[in-house]
């Protein structure tokens, strides 16, 4: 049907692929809220759970670290665990996106809006 139009036939195919990818990205965005990763600090004394979107979902603190004289240490451990979880969330999000774009012919390592 589009043979006589040169490269326009390819354009229609590209548009179709773009629409498919848009739908898959929307699904992945939803899934990212359900995928969780765990970060930790203090050899596991503080654990933070985040969604792959980086949203903090939970915090687990071993009661043995509570000592009023070490308040700053506890705060640092909490922050470190949260940062670790958020870093892992970012890595997981990129890994999931790579799976999605792998078959689309996009350059490896291309960062899409996440």
PyMOL commands that set and color helices and strands:
alter all, ss='L'
color gray80, all
select helices_A, chain A and resi 3-5+8-32+63-65+68-104
alter helices_A, ss='H'
color red, helices_A
select strands_A, chain A and resi 36-41+46-51+56-61
alter strands_A, ss='S'
color yellow, strands_A
deselect
rebuild
show_as cartoon
